[in-house]
Amino acid sequence: MRNYPFIQLILVQIRDFYREPAVLFWSFLFPVLMAWGLGIAFNKKTEVTKTIAVVFEEKQSIEIFEKQIAKANYENKLDSISKTYYYSFIYGNENMGITHFRLKPVSQQEAELMVKRGNSSMIIKLENGKLQYNFDNHNSEAQLSYLQLSSVFSGDALSPSQAEIKPITEKGTRYIDFLIPGLIAMNVMMSTMWGVSYTLIEARTKKLLRRMIATPMKRWEYILSHILARIVLCFVEATIIFSFAYYYFDITIEGSFLAFIVLFISGILAFSGISVLMASRTSKTQVGNGLINLMVMPMMLLSGIYFSYYNFPDIIIPFIQALPLTMLADGIKAIFNESAGFQQVWKYILVLNSLGLVTFILGLRFYKWY
Amino acid sequence: MVQMETQILELKNVFKNFKEVKAVDGISFSLKPGEFVALLGPNGAGKTTTVEMIEGIQKPSTGTISIMGLNWDHHEKKLHQLISLSLQETRFIDKLRAWETVQLFASFYGLNRNRVDEVLEIVGLTEKRKSFVENLSGGQRQKLALAIALLHNAPLMLLDEPTTGLDPTARREIWDILMNLKKKKNTSLILTTHYMEEAEYLCDRIIIMDKGKILAQGTLDELLSANNSKEIIEFSTNDIISDQLFCGQDVYKLIRDENTNRTKLIVKSIVDQLPVFLQKVKENRIVLSNLECRKLTLDDLFISMTGKHLGD
């Protein structure tokens, strides 16, 4: 069999990859664990429990407090661990979701600790015979609890007068539906940036590049082999994350599968181009490390992988949307959850490929071979 | 018809400057087919820069380098086939097996698996062929680099310090491989080293370099016979002596090694100078802890030319 340099170069990358146990963990197991953990933490929450700290300054205020919350139909329950009692009642119903409230009488000091530790979002006190809610008005969780509690205590919580609640059960609306496409996109970025940039820089540091360049090896074959190997590896990684999400969370691709494949490869090409450009002059792995982190970290936080980027101020949203990771993640989300096809994602495909091409050409132009 | 003897390699007046530093300061030499030449010199002598310019990795600031009549500006592709090399320090990919590493390089030359097995056999790595590079010893890694250099039977081979840092056994093994190569007479070799005995053992000709310049070149005999009117009186003493004391008309040079407390006198003739020397020792009541008289060696020659030891 003929010994093709291009195939050998790709094989080198793949062998180097699967023979490193740490790489296997970070590339395969870690994204799956992350999906699993976050999926569990933020999903299946039709029933939640909220603990609220209650502070009585005088003994007789207990009686007044109990009168105030009588409409909540509470029960007195004993916490088996701390051996203290609390008021237990529920808010909501099956359609809107059920919240179990636990109002826990504690001292002022304990109450403050509970808030600081995130055990309780607010402190309830009695002031001149009236309930007083103390909470951070920036905290939407606390605001919600306030609204829920005040309606329970006034007795109209379960009598929605004007509206009817119907739960949305369609696919694509859960947090995990938001998360998985983002994780797949982020994995493309991480795998490509570290895989391509780092390997290229390392070969230069180790003088392996020098040795190879002194042979008839074609330079474009060398660089291209890194990108092609990365496409193969990214597909394996994405397949593992997706299979897990499919079996565990019932995630499917609602839109065009072909558009997904093309967009996915476009993402790899975009990040490969950036990687080649970043690796073009760097001859120290430490510097490379810093450079890669500098590129990767902001995108990880901004691009709407874990939470929607609409939480950021309106003025910076257009910039966020121009980041390659945002484009890739938004595109994959649209295909997975909104039944999108080429018609909706062609712009992302075009921009990502152009970005990849321009950075790749620039990188080759400046590439330090010796 | 007499065939003209072509040069494998010719350097003419080659300079290489890095900003302020003159790494190579106007050197010229040539290499005949099948000839083994050592570039001998301390660190920073310009050996590696010279070799890398021949390899096409660096460009000379001025001067010409011609390899079988070709040069790097116009014949890069052909030259890659004509030269083979091992760099001073190349770290191959840790997680690749020995044979896979050779196979990768073989692919660049269009060579197949049989050749990979052949070169591994030549360097004695057949048993280690399946080992990961990271598990090879220093000597084995050098052999791997050598196997790669042997792959395509290039007429010119350049080895940059192939045995530095190896233990004597491993060094011997590398020498044996290179001696076998020499017997075949198909390959010319340039080897940089700071081991005198390596240059003596392997090479037909020795080029002594320091501070970017060639100080002397020739066969070992030529180098020594050019200086054959020089002999050595070497002594040690704990007494404080002035350099002036022993200098005289027929003492060419006095070299003192502060670390070992040894002083070398390079003299025209031991027979003439030893009595003079001993007379001075007696007159000044110097206590000698050691005294040695001998012919000049390559090592002495090197120290007398550069003022330093090779390993410095």
Contacts between the chains, C-beta under 8 A, distances in Angstrom:
chain1	res1	chain2	res2	distance
A	1	B	112	7.6
A	1	B	113	7.9
A	2	B	110	7.9
A	2	B	112	7.2
A	3	B	103	6.7
A	3	B	106	5.9
A	3	B	107	4.3
A	3	B	110	7.2
A	3	B	111	6.6
A	3	B	112	5.2
A	3	B	113	6.9
A	4	B	107	6.3
A	5	B	104	7.9
A	5	B	107	4.1
A	5	B	108	5.2
A	7	B	107	7.7
A	8	B	103	6.4
A	8	B	104	4.8
A	8	B	107	4.2
A	9	B	104	7.2
A	9	B	107	8.0
A	11	B	100	7.7
A	12	B	93	6.4
A	12	B	96	6.4
A	12	B	100	7.6
A	12	B	104	5.9
A	15	B	95	6.4
A	15	B	96	6.1
A	15	B	100	6.8
A	16	B	93	5.8
A	16	B	95	5.0
A	16	B	96	6.8
A	19	B	95	4.1
A	19	B	132	7.7
A	20	B	95	6.1
A	206	B	90	7.0
A	206	B	91	4.0
A	206	B	92	7.9
A	207	B	87	5.7
A	207	B	89	6.0
A	207	B	90	5.0
A	207	B	91	7.0
A	208	B	90	6.0
A	208	B	91	6.5
A	208	B	92	6.4
A	208	B	93	7.0
A	210	B	57	6.0
A	210	B	87	6.1
A	210	B	90	7.3
A	211	B	85	7.9
A	211	B	86	8.0
A	211	B	87	5.6
A	211	B	90	4.6
A	211	B	148	7.9
A	212	B	105	7.8
A	212	B	108	7.5
A	213	B	57	7.5
A	214	B	55	5.6
A	214	B	56	7.0
A	214	B	57	6.5
A	214	B	80	6.9
A	214	B	83	7.6
A	214	B	85	5.8
A	215	B	80	5.9
A	215	B	105	6.3
A	215	B	108	4.2
A	215	B	109	6.8
A	216	B	77	6.7
A	216	B	80	4.4
A	216	B	81	6.4
A	216	B	108	5.4
A	216	B	109	6.4
A	217	B	108	4.3
A	370	B	57	5.3
A	370	B	58	7.1
